[in-house]
């Protein structure tokens, strides 16, 4: 489960990685030139292979005992395909395979990194965890998805307000989060935040 910013920062820190995705259909397909839904079906695993350049495995093959950490890069797919947060909000459920991965890493005290909207997966799965998705106030449109912070709180998580180039480290649960595209800002600031998240995850690996 990866995007280019995460991959760049992992290799920059001499870390090896594998990419996984669930073999499920997308909730829907959107034409991003106009925001309209398209009448077609796409598969999350197949679409993820484009980013992975074919080097990808199905999520149910992920063995936490053979990995040092897991990172969920976020994007709206985390709210639509890895969970139904986009529809159910604080009443959401998480994809069973995704939930198992998070619980396996958490129970093994291995680091979990999440950015953008992906921290809602931890909010639902790890009761009482600390996380950030930016600011819980829209601040005039700078944080247009601020409502997600309140939803995470409603699920039992503790939301910590952070700026886009910052991270929050939940040392107890070994969870590292950063706002990324939850903030409407310049791309390099998002990249900087993701880089810090990756660095904090790597610091937790002993």
Backbone bond lengths (Angstrom), bond angles and torsions (degrees), N, CA, C in turn:
res aa  C-N    CA-C-N  psi(-1)  N-CA   C-N-CA  omega(-1)  CA-C   N-CA-C  phi
1 X - - - 1.462 - - 1.518 107.34 -
2 X 1.329 115.88 108.79 1.442 117.25 -163.82 1.519 110.76 -156.08
3 X 1.316 117.39 153.89 1.449 120.33 163.19 1.516 107.24 -133.54
4 X 1.331 116.21 174.95 1.454 119.81 -171.27 1.526 112.96 -60.01
5 X 1.324 117.51 -38.80 1.469 119.73 -178.76 1.526 111.48 -61.97
6 X 1.311 116.42 -41.00 1.465 119.87 179.07 1.527 110.18 -67.87
7 X 1.328 116.83 -44.92 1.465 120.29 -179.32 1.523 111.42 -61.14
8 X 1.335 116.72 -44.38 1.467 120.99 179.74 1.523 110.84 -58.07
9 X 1.320 116.16 -46.27 1.464 119.77 -177.15 1.522 112.73 -72.54
10 X 1.315 117.70 -28.90 1.463 119.61 175.40 1.524 110.95 -68.46
11 X 1.333 116.97 -49.17 1.463 118.87 -179.02 1.525 111.34 -68.01
12 X 1.323 117.42 -31.84 1.466 120.86 176.68 1.531 110.87 -61.45
13 X 1.329 115.68 -28.91 1.465 120.88 178.94 1.528 111.87 -100.28
14 X 1.341 115.73 19.23 1.472 122.59 175.94 1.523 113.30 59.56
15 X 1.324 116.15 32.06 1.468 120.72 178.01 1.526 110.19 -98.92
16 X 1.310 116.10 142.28 1.458 121.47 174.87 1.524 108.85 -91.68
17 X 1.326 116.56 152.10 1.465 119.18 -179.18 1.523 111.12 -146.19
18 X 1.316 114.96 159.28 1.456 123.50 169.64 1.523 107.64 -126.84
19 X 1.307 115.78 152.31 1.461 120.86 -177.55 1.524 109.59 -114.26
20 X 1.327 115.30 134.49 1.461 121.97 -179.36 1.527 109.95 -130.93
21 X 1.318 115.70 152.72 1.464 120.96 174.39 1.524 108.66 -153.76
22 X 1.327 117.51 149.32 1.465 119.87 177.96 1.524 111.18 -73.45
23 X 1.308 116.10 145.01 1.468 121.74 178.27 1.526 108.43 -89.32
24 X 1.331 115.86 75.88 1.469 122.49 -178.53 1.523 108.83 -137.02
25 X 1.309 116.33 158.84 1.460 120.35 175.73 1.520 110.47 -75.20
26 X 1.329 116.05 147.31 1.455 120.13 173.82 1.526 110.02 -65.00
27 X 1.333 116.14 152.15 1.458 120.38 177.19 1.514 110.55 -56.57
28 X 1.328 115.79 -43.40 1.459 122.34 174.08 1.524 107.97 -162.95
29 X 1.330 115.51 174.13 1.459 121.59 178.52 1.522 108.02 -116.90
30 X 1.324 116.30 130.05 1.462 121.21 -176.14 1.522 110.35 -115.15
31 X 1.325 116.04 136.15 1.461 122.33 170.98 1.523 107.01 -82.43
32 X 1.312 117.36 106.13 1.463 120.32 -172.35 1.525 113.61 -76.79
33 X 1.336 117.70 -2.47 1.464 118.88 173.69 1.519 111.76 -79.26
34 X 1.342 115.91 -24.26 1.474 118.79 -179.40 1.527 113.64 -135.50
35 X 1.338 117.39 -2.37 1.457 120.94 177.93 1.513 115.08 78.46
36 X 1.332 116.88 5.99 1.466 120.06 -177.19 1.527 111.49 -88.76
37 X 1.337 114.70 146.93 1.458 120.53 178.11 1.519 110.16 -73.72
38 X 1.322 116.41 139.50 1.460 122.13 179.97 1.525 110.03 -103.74
39 X 1.310 116.24 146.68 1.458 121.31 -178.08 1.525 109.95 -88.14
40 X 1.305 115.39 71.22 1.458 121.55 175.60 1.520 109.04 -154.28
41 X 1.318 115.59 166.78 1.462 121.49 -178.94 1.523 109.55 -117.89
42 X 1.320 115.71 135.97 1.462 120.63 175.25 1.521 109.28 -130.23
43 X 1.317 114.79 152.55 1.460 121.89 -176.71 1.527 110.18 -101.74
44 X 1.320 116.78 133.93 1.465 121.52 -177.71 1.529 111.28 -60.88
45 X 1.321 117.08 -42.76 1.466 121.12 -178.90 1.527 111.06 -64.10
46 X 1.316 116.35 -44.85 1.467 121.19 -179.44 1.522 111.07 -65.21
47 X 1.330 116.62 -44.69 1.464 120.27 179.95 1.527 111.34 -66.09
48 X 1.327 116.66 -36.71 1.465 120.50 179.39 1.522 111.35 -66.45
49 X 1.321 116.49 -28.24 1.463 120.64 179.96 1.524 111.78 -63.63
50 X 1.326 117.72 -24.34 1.469 120.49 177.17 1.526 110.03 -64.06
51 X 1.332 116.22 -45.16 1.462 120.64 178.94 1.521 110.37 -67.68
52 X 1.313 115.42 -38.37 1.469 120.76 -177.77 1.522 112.54 -79.06
53 X 1.328 117.15 -5.71 1.468 122.65 -176.07 1.526 110.31 55.72
54 X 1.340 114.79 38.84 1.454 121.75 175.42 1.512 115.25 89.06
55 X 1.329 117.54 -18.76 1.476 121.12 -177.60 1.516 109.62 -86.31
56 X 1.323 115.98 80.56 1.463 121.07 -173.81 1.519 110.21 -144.79
57 X 1.318 116.16 151.84 1.456 122.08 176.61 1.522 109.46 -127.19
58 X 1.327 115.30 156.82 1.462 119.73 179.17 1.525 109.95 -72.35
59 X 1.314 115.28 143.67 1.459 120.92 -172.76 1.519 112.79 -59.89
60 X 1.323 117.42 -32.79 1.467 118.71 -178.76 1.532 112.42 -70.97
61 X 1.333 116.62 -4.39 1.464 120.98 176.46 1.530 112.34 -95.68
62 X 1.329 116.96 -3.77 1.463 120.20 -178.72 1.528 109.93 -71.13
63 X 1.316 115.64 124.33 1.467 122.48 179.09 1.527 107.84 -110.17
64 X 1.315 116.85 107.08 1.465 120.60 -175.50 1.528 112.55 -61.79
65 X 1.324 117.15 -25.13 1.466 119.86 -179.50 1.528 112.14 -69.50
66 X 1.327 116.85 -16.49 1.461 121.43 -179.30 1.527 112.28 -104.64
67 X 1.335 116.82 7.44 1.464 121.63 -179.37 1.524 109.81 -124.88
68 X 1.319 115.89 151.64 1.465 120.81 179.59 1.516 112.77 -91.81
69 X 1.336 117.12 -24.46 1.465 121.92 -177.05 1.521 108.70 -163.48
70 X 1.322 115.95 168.35 1.462 120.98 174.84 1.526 108.49 -135.57
71 X 1.333 116.23 142.22 1.462 121.42 179.34 1.523 109.54 -128.60
72 X 1.323 115.44 130.35 1.464 122.60 174.52 1.531 107.46 -107.38
73 X 1.334 118.68 111.79 1.460 120.64 -172.95 1.514 115.58 -75.78
74 X 1.295 118.51 -12.48 1.462 119.39 176.31 1.512 113.00 88.79
75 X 1.326 115.90 -143.55 1.451 119.83 -169.08 1.513 108.75 85.20
76 X 1.332 116.34 161.67 1.462 119.73 -175.08 1.526 112.26 -62.38
77 X 1.336 116.47 -21.03 1.459 119.38 177.90 1.516 113.25 -60.44
78 X 1.335 116.77 -28.63 1.468 120.03 177.31 1.518 111.26 -65.92
79 X 1.329 116.20 -29.26 1.467 121.41 -179.60 1.525 112.43 -91.38
80 X 1.334 116.35 -15.27 1.465 120.19 -177.83 1.522 113.37 -109.71
81 X 1.332 116.57 -36.60 1.459 120.74 -172.18 1.527 114.29 -113.42
82 X 1.333 117.21 -33.01 1.464 120.10 176.00 1.521 110.80 -86.65
83 X 1.318 115.72 -14.28 1.468 123.08 175.54 1.521 106.79 -156.14
84 X 1.324 116.54 178.73 1.470 119.91 173.31 1.526 110.60 -112.24
85 X 1.335 115.77 31.31 1.463 120.80 -179.13 1.524 111.90 -57.98
86 X 1.318 117.65 -35.38 1.462 121.16 -178.57 1.522 112.08 -60.56
87 X 1.328 116.28 -25.68 1.467 121.66 -178.36 1.527 111.53 -104.07
88 X 1.321 116.95 -41.57 1.467 121.93 -171.67 1.525 114.69 -99.74
89 X 1.339 117.09 -12.05 1.452 121.19 179.21 1.538 110.48 54.63
90 X 1.316 118.62 -129.09 1.467 121.85 -175.65 1.528 113.12 -66.47
91 X 1.330 117.31 -12.64 1.470 121.25 177.70 1.524 111.47 -95.75
92 X 1.306 117.12 15.93 1.460 121.83 -172.80 1.530 113.03 -69.80
93 X 1.308 114.23 163.49 1.462 122.32 169.80 1.529 107.55 -122.99
94 X 1.317 115.74 158.48 1.459 121.80 -179.03 1.523 109.05 -107.30
95 X 1.326 116.61 142.15 1.456 121.55 175.03 1.530 109.53 -47.81
96 X 1.325 117.38 135.61 1.468 121.48 -173.69 1.526 112.64 -57.98
97 X 1.322 117.39 -40.40 1.462 120.23 179.95 1.524 110.96 -67.14
98 X 1.321 116.10 -41.05 1.465 121.12 178.59 1.526 110.07 -63.99
99 X 1.325 115.77 -45.10 1.463 120.74 178.89 1.526 111.02 -59.08
100 X 1.325 116.40 -42.62 1.469 120.49 179.98 1.529 110.88 -62.89
101 X 1.321 116.43 -43.10 1.467 120.40 179.87 1.525 110.45 -60.49
102 X 1.327 116.50 -48.39 1.466 120.40 -179.12 1.525 110.74 -61.16
103 X 1.319 116.58 -45.37 1.464 120.05 -179.38 1.526 111.95 -66.32
104 X 1.329 117.03 -37.15 1.464 120.33 179.29 1.526 111.19 -64.13
105 X 1.327 116.68 -45.75 1.464 119.82 179.86 1.525 110.86 -68.12
106 X 1.318 116.38 -39.40 1.462 120.17 -179.70 1.526 111.09 -65.08
107 X 1.315 117.03 -45.03 1.466 120.55 -178.60 1.526 111.75 -68.03
108 X 1.333 116.31 -22.50 1.467 121.10 177.75 1.524 112.08 -92.97
109 X 1.341 116.58 5.53 1.474 122.53 -178.81 1.522 111.97 55.97
110 X 1.329 115.37 40.60 1.461 120.92 176.92 1.529 109.42 -105.29
111 X 1.331 117.95 144.10 1.466 121.44 -174.59 1.526 113.78 -62.02
112 X 1.334 113.98 145.39 1.461 122.52 176.91 1.524 107.66 -127.52
113 X 1.319 117.25 120.83 1.457 121.59 176.54 1.516 110.27 -107.11
114 X 1.321 116.33 137.63 1.467 120.83 178.55 1.525 109.18 -142.62
115 X 1.324 116.72 139.25 1.459 118.38 176.71 1.522 110.67 -135.86
116 X 1.318 114.49 166.84 1.458 122.86 -177.59 1.534 109.46 63.36
117 X 1.340 118.13 -127.02 1.465 122.23 -177.97 1.534 111.58 -85.67
118 X 1.345 117.71 -11.35 1.468 121.20 -175.84 1.524 115.04 -57.56
119 X 1.344 120.91 -27.80 1.467 118.89 178.11 1.525 114.82 -56.32
120 X 1.335 118.19 -19.36 1.474 118.45 176.82 1.527 110.58 -63.17
121 X 1.333 117.11 -25.66 1.463 120.74 177.72 1.521 110.29 -64.45
122 X 1.326 115.93 -40.82 1.466 120.36 177.58 1.518 110.91 -71.68
123 X 1.334 116.06 -38.20 1.469 119.94 -179.97 1.522 110.99 -58.14
124 X 1.322 116.61 -39.96 1.456 120.97 -179.72 1.524 111.87 -77.72
125 X 1.315 117.87 -32.56 1.465 121.79 -170.39 1.524 113.94 -93.07
126 X 1.338 117.10 -35.99 1.470 121.49 -176.38 1.522 108.71 -115.28
127 X 1.303 116.28 97.46 1.463 121.81 -174.60 1.522 111.87 -59.55
128 X 1.324 115.72 130.18 1.453 121.11 174.82 1.512 115.74 81.21
129 X 1.325 117.86 7.76 1.462 119.56 -178.73 1.528 111.29 -70.96
130 X 1.322 115.90 160.17 1.457 122.22 176.66 1.524 109.03 -101.76
131 X 1.328 116.15 142.92 1.460 119.92 -178.52 1.521 110.38 -159.46
132 X 1.326 115.22 168.65 1.460 120.05 171.71 1.518 110.54 -133.57
133 X 1.322 114.82 143.28 1.460 122.16 168.38 1.530 108.66 -129.57
134 X 1.330 114.94 27.84 1.453 120.25 179.73 1.515 112.11 106.02
135 X 1.319 115.75 -129.21 1.459 122.19 -178.10 1.526 110.42 -110.43
136 X 1.337 116.21 144.59 1.468 119.74 179.75 1.526 112.25 -86.00
137 X 1.322 116.34 10.83 1.464 122.71 174.33 1.532 107.56 -128.85
138 X 1.318 117.33 137.98 1.465 120.47 -174.85 1.525 113.69 -64.61
139 X 1.309 117.48 -22.10 1.467 122.09 179.11 1.527 111.82 51.24
140 X 1.324 114.61 52.22 1.456 119.69 176.49 1.513 114.57 69.60
141 X 1.316 117.18 23.00 1.462 121.42 178.32 1.513 114.39 102.18
142 X 1.326 118.02 -5.00 1.463 120.34 179.37 1.524 111.17 -66.85
143 X 1.336 116.11 -34.91 1.467 121.41 176.81 1.531 108.34 -119.30
144 X 1.342 117.03 77.85 1.468 121.17 -172.10 1.524 115.30 -66.40
145 X 1.326 117.44 -16.54 1.470 120.68 -178.27 1.524 111.30 -110.28
146 X 1.324 116.04 30.57 1.467 121.54 -176.82 1.522 112.46 -57.83
147 X 1.319 117.74 -26.94 1.457 121.01 179.85 1.516 113.46 -60.15
148 X 1.328 116.83 -25.42 1.465 120.26 178.73 1.521 111.42 -64.43
149 X 1.334 116.65 -28.52 1.468 120.59 178.92 1.524 110.38 -64.70
150 X 1.328 115.84 -42.80 1.454 120.41 177.40 1.513 112.07 -65.71
151 X 1.330 116.34 -35.77 1.462 120.23 177.82 1.524 110.73 -65.23
152 X 1.335 116.54 -40.11 1.465 120.16 177.65 1.523 110.82 -62.31
153 X 1.328 115.63 -40.29 1.465 120.31 177.11 1.523 110.80 -63.36
154 X 1.332 116.16 -41.11 1.464 120.93 178.70 1.523 111.81 -63.37
155 X 1.332 116.86 -26.23 1.464 120.99 178.05 1.525 112.19 -83.31
156 X 1.335 116.69 -2.58 1.457 119.94 176.44 1.514 115.16 107.15
157 X 1.335 116.85 -2.08 1.462 119.94 179.05 1.525 110.57 -83.17
158 X 1.319 115.87 163.64 1.462 121.38 174.03 1.518 107.72 -106.79
159 X 1.335 116.82 113.09 1.459 119.79 -179.20 1.519 110.51 -88.21
160 X 1.324 115.71 133.34 1.462 122.87 179.32 1.528 108.29 -113.22
161 X 1.322 117.68 121.28 1.459 120.77 179.67 1.527 111.05 -68.14
162 X 1.331 115.30 129.24 1.464 121.75 178.41 1.523 109.36 -142.31
163 X 1.323 115.82 155.30 1.452 120.93 173.34 1.521 110.11 -81.80
164 X 1.325 116.42 167.75 1.461 121.17 -171.43 1.526 113.23 -62.55
165 X 1.318 117.98 -29.53 1.462 120.23 -178.29 1.525 112.51 -96.01
166 X 1.335 115.93 17.24 1.456 121.04 179.12 1.524 110.91 -114.95
167 X 1.322 115.66 166.27 1.462 121.49 175.35 1.520 108.75 -128.69
168 X 1.323 114.89 160.68 1.463 118.92 168.45 1.515 107.99 -119.63
169 X 1.326 115.50 133.30 1.459 121.56 179.20 1.525 109.16 -109.85
170 X 1.326 115.99 116.38 1.464 121.83 171.77 1.522 105.81 -92.19
171 X 1.326 116.25 93.10 1.465 121.26 -174.16 1.524 112.17 -63.92
172 X 1.325 116.91 -33.57 1.465 120.55 -178.67 1.520 111.56 -64.69
173 X 1.321 116.23 -45.50 1.467 121.09 -177.63 1.520 113.46 -96.89
174 X 1.331 116.65 -1.50 1.465 122.67 -178.01 1.530 111.52 55.50
175 X 1.324 115.05 49.57 1.460 122.03 178.36 1.524 108.80 -116.69
176 X 1.336 116.20 129.60 1.461 121.84 177.98 1.525 108.61 -120.07
177 X 1.330 116.67 127.66 1.460 120.85 -176.92 1.524 111.13 -132.06
178 X 1.336 115.48 154.00 1.462 122.21 176.55 1.528 108.43 -148.26
179 X 1.339 119.01 148.85 1.468 121.56 -171.79 1.526 116.08 -68.97
180 X 1.333 118.28 -37.20 1.468 122.81 -176.63 1.532 111.34 49.44
181 X 1.336 117.21 -126.47 1.468 120.38 -173.38 1.526 114.52 -76.34
182 X 1.311 117.89 8.25 1.466 119.28 169.18 1.524 109.59 -69.90
183 X 1.326 115.82 -12.20 1.463 122.78 177.77 1.523 109.07 -112.45
184 X 1.321 116.66 135.42 1.460 122.09 176.89 1.523 107.92 -88.05
185 X 1.314 116.08 94.74 1.464 120.22 -173.71 1.521 110.10 -150.50
186 X 1.308 116.74 -171.31 1.456 121.93 -178.69 1.529 110.62 -73.91
187 X 1.337 114.52 145.81 1.461 120.47 -174.48 1.528 111.96 -60.39
188 X 1.336 117.84 -37.84 1.467 118.53 -176.63 1.527 111.61 -66.44
189 X 1.346 117.38 -27.84 1.461 119.87 177.61 1.531 110.27 -70.84
190 X 1.328 116.03 -36.99 1.464 120.66 175.21 1.530 109.64 -64.01
191 X 1.323 115.60 -44.60 1.466 121.00 179.06 1.530 110.86 -59.58
192 X 1.325 116.57 -41.00 1.467 120.41 179.82 1.528 111.29 -62.39
193 X 1.331 116.77 -42.05 1.459 120.54 178.98 1.514 112.21 -64.78
194 X 1.332 116.14 -42.30 1.464 120.19 178.29 1.528 110.07 -63.29
195 X 1.333 116.19 -39.71 1.462 119.98 178.24 1.514 112.25 -60.76
196 X 1.317 116.46 -41.15 1.470 120.52 178.46 1.530 110.84 -66.64
197 X 1.339 116.25 -37.45 1.458 119.28 177.42 1.523 110.58 -61.12
198 X 1.332 116.17 -47.22 1.462 120.58 179.55 1.524 110.66 -59.71
199 X 1.319 117.19 -44.17 1.460 120.75 -179.65 1.527 111.92 -61.82
200 X 1.330 116.92 -40.70 1.468 119.94 179.81 1.524 111.33 -68.82
201 X 1.333 116.79 -36.79 1.465 119.99 176.06 1.527 109.78 -62.26
202 X 1.323 116.39 -45.62 1.463 120.28 -178.89 1.528 112.04 -64.83
203 X 1.326 117.42 -33.38 1.468 120.71 177.53 1.526 111.65 -62.56
204 X 1.340 115.78 -30.50 1.465 120.13 -177.42 1.526 113.07 -77.60
205 X 1.330 115.64 -13.70 1.465 119.14 -179.31 1.522 109.08 -82.07
206 X 1.295 115.95 118.57 1.472 119.25 -178.33 1.522 110.87 -104.51
